[in-house]
Amino acid sequence: MARTEETVLTAQREFRDQLLRHGLLISTGVPGLYGRSGEFEDTVQRIDGFVAAHGAGDHPEVMRFPPIIDRSLFERSGYLKSFPQLAGSVHSFEGDERKHRELLQAVEQGRDWSTELPHAGVVLTPAACYPVYPLFAGALPAGGRLVDVMSYCFRHEPSDDSGRMQMFRMHEHVRAADPESTVSWREAWIGRSERLTIALGLDARSEVASDPFFGRGGKLLAVNQREERLKLEIVTPIGSDEQPTAIISLNYHRDHFAHIFGIRTADGEVAHTACVGFGLERMALALYRQHGFDRTTWPPSVREMLGL
Amino acid sequence: MARTEETVLTAQREFRDQLLRHGLLISTGVPGLYGRSGEFEDTVQRIDGFVAAHGAGDHPEVMRFPPIIDRSLFERSGYLKSFPQLAGSVHSFEGDERKHRELLQAVEQGRDWSTELPHAGVVLTPAACYPVYPLFAGALPAGGRLVDVMSYCFRHEPSDDSGRMQMFRMHEHVRAADPESTVSWREAWIGRSERLTIALGLDARSEVASDPFFGRGGKLLAVNQREERLKLEIVTPIGSDEQPTAIISLNYHRDHFAHIFGIRTADGEVAHTACVGFGLERMALALYRQHGFDRTTWPPSVREMLGL
């Protein structure tokens, strides 16, 4: 392991331990799965409201979804091509009393009781915007559509970095329109996002980024994504100063979802889509990291922004 | 199918269709899995605050957990003995590029791509209180402990009844103490729950209830649970008038969780536990059912209670 990587891991573990000691996060025994204290949750809720308010002037349609989605929609989305390692498939017991006795025997003997469970027709939501694209199917109204969503999301990546949780909340604004409107909408959010992080007193910068695509083929996809600036991120220190973490992600999908779900503009052209996602726990963690564990001592301007 | 059962199913489907037509719920194609409109979500949030306020005078510790829990804790809880059919086990892909190609081939050919996925060490949360009991392990402080939790919960029971969702939110107050204090705490919540439903103008009544235990052995457990009045419910019409639905559940576990997780009173005795759970979506649905789909026409006293 390289020296820098070691330093980063040590810093991340130290910060996580501090969060646990201050009672802001609660250990569950599973890496990347934490309970939240009342105060931490309150901070997340305030950030959620702050983020929603920044997009409210655009009058988005507000929707909320539980953190599971239709399995067939998930298959169509292409997620399994790019990020199979992060997905969470849900499985349930179906069977009679004999099967049930076998299940309980497996539990008792410490064997895996879940190997034969059939899938339950749903998977955990990988990003808050996934339930939205199928709803755009068909011809969009003139001017396109804009949706505000927020939900818990799942990513199977157990980690000691508090900034990399297995379940976390993402607030997103999702746009579907003609290519030009979609691009300029994302451009507007770059400026907004920078102002938003400045208002929160965070030491942040924007950069061109790529997704953690699976495998060797994934490396090419990542290079292409960077070259075409399809993914931009606002990053800020959370677990370590050396390796800042994305708190806002601005993604331009071109016609990827429009092709899959049959989304057309009012003129009948293939639509384009884009989304801006805010990592709510990450933003809260960045505030504790950079302004201290005692919320009453945060800069007055930041406290005012969050209504504290 | 008996005549009454048919009438109930027809009424439930009719009410669900009305909710979809009014745009309060959004279809996802999966039975029992819905998006929520901005207004419906707002109603749920107001009920959540209303429920929390009713218990705030007891100064509970506030905790919030994501909707997955540690698989080993889930095994120990005994849930698989009683309700295997409702559980949701989470599975993730692990493998190399060859395995990934096989996975994608299965998707392409419409075969099940998830049969060989290993479990991910977590399961979906079956009730909001499950992450709390292990935290009580050891000796309780004098007077015991009281926790306020709220989370999305999963139950694998696809249904056309909007009052029976696969994912829904439950707000709970969880008590661990000596047997006498635990029993009297639950007693106090029976009165509170009745006052709370009256304040919301709901046509509700309390009754002795039982859980949907699995199999023939489960029938005996249910009889025992009723005889000992371990589960009380406040029920009110949601999908049909003939068959009211539980919106509040008051459960006394005796020493079940205390034995499993080693919870003792300050005096070293085995503790008892109890919980009171509020079904937030169900309460919202009951309000729309009984006061109408237009929230502005709800009774003034109800609107005032919810800050509308």
Interface residues (C-beta under 8 A of the other chain):
Chain A: I26 T28 G29 V30 L33 Y34 G35 R36 S37 G38 E41 E61 V62 M63 R64 F65 P66 P67 I68 I69 D70 S72 L73 E75 L80 K81 P84 Q85 L86 A87 G88 S89 V90 H91 S92 F93 E94 D96 E97 H100 L103 L104 V107 D112 W113 S114 L117 P118 H119 A120 G121 V122 L124 P131 P134 L135 D148 Y152 F154 H156 P158 M165 Q166 M167 F168 F214 G215 R216 G217
Chain B: I26 T28 G29 V30 L33 Y34 G35 R36 S37 G38 E41 E61 V62 M63 R64 F65 P66 P67 I68 I69 D70 S72 L73 E75 L80 K81 P84 Q85 L86 A87 G88 S89 V90 H91 S92 F93 E94 E97 H100 L103 L104 V107 D112 W113 S114 L117 H119 A120 G121 V122 L124 P131 P134 L135 D148 Y152 F154 H156 P158 M165 Q166 M167 F168 F214 G215 R216 G217
